[in-house]
Amino acid sequence: MLILQIIIALILIALVMIQSKASGLSSSVAGSFGLYRSRRGVEKAVFILTILSGTAFVASSLLLIS
């Protein structure tokens, strides 16, 4: 179970790093002007995978405690 948690943690770290790299300077400037942009394609898939990985990490942590 501990190895599974380490693997999930590494996947979660990679997905978060991909998201932060994708945001870049242009979206932070656009965000300051209040423009709304929806996620599409790969960006949406990475976002959903990040949420699922985070949920799996929390669940594995709770299972490891008990």
Contacts in CASP RR format, 6 or more apart in sequence:
PFRMAT RR
TARGET T0000
AUTHOR 0000-0000-0000
METHOD contacts of the structure
MODEL  1
MLILQIIIALILIALVMIQSKASGLSSSVAGSFGLYRSRRGVEKAVFILT
ILSGTAFVASSLLLIS
1 60 0 8 1.000
1 63 0 8 1.000
1 64 0 8 1.000
2 64 0 8 1.000
4 60 0 8 1.000
5 57 0 8 1.000
5 60 0 8 1.000
5 61 0 8 1.000
5 64 0 8 1.000
8 53 0 8 1.000
8 54 0 8 1.000
8 56 0 8 1.000
8 57 0 8 1.000
8 60 0 8 1.000
9 57 0 8 1.000
11 53 0 8 1.000
12 50 0 8 1.000
12 53 0 8 1.000
12 54 0 8 1.000
12 57 0 8 1.000
15 46 0 8 1.000
15 49 0 8 1.000
15 50 0 8 1.000
15 53 0 8 1.000
16 50 0 8 1.000
18 46 0 8 1.000
19 46 0 8 1.000
19 47 0 8 1.000
19 50 0 8 1.000
22 43 0 8 1.000
22 46 0 8 1.000
27 37 0 8 1.000
30 37 0 8 1.000
39 47 0 8 1.000
END
